[in-house]
């Protein structure tokens, strides 16, 4: 399918939905304490989305039974909320996609519960930096493959693997659009980025092997094959005439070149 180049009205709609999706994650941040069930997090997200006259894109999507994905520890993605309680030392990804006035916004972030291990914290930090590196490659005329090329370079240099069974994707008018955004790719490969393209960058980084296995019972939950930890961050981005707008950034972390304030501070120190 051709890549959809969004017009100004579509971009504004996608921006509003993206902001709402990210706000939902901040709404549940205080719940990341020992004893909270993943179902309680789901319920809070449902209430927040409904209160803003929006819908959750994941609910009933190809049979998926929940309004968000909550992936704990060795779950790479598509973890289904339910009765499990958060425990001290857990790390988890919460992934929310909203539909607001017909437009989609998609985002996820990592959370930690209590005192996590130094190894878990390092994985989270490297994964966040992987996403940021990918966003820095978002500007008109660049090859989309460079997003994955530089993400994988950084992940591998830190001793981690990059999940290749799932990828980022176009988003905005539909839940999943072209192009695919691979998080491990050849340098200078793929289509050229053009203003008006909107897509997700969502690297999944594993402590151990890159491959994942899908739960045979629920057909959704994807786990690392070796039981080691996985982490993921996700933003929806817009290619602009001069650079990138991170549509799911509601705290003004990124500048027009896609550089995060944290990266700027580290470079200055």
Helices and strands as residue ranges (DSSP letters): H 8-28, G 29-31, H 38-51, E 55-56, G 61-63, E 69-72, E 75-77, E 91-100, E 103-112, H 118-136, H 145-157, E 161-162, E 168-170, E 177-181, E 198-201, E 204-206, E 212-214, E 222-224, E 230-232, E 235-239, E 244-246, H 261-268
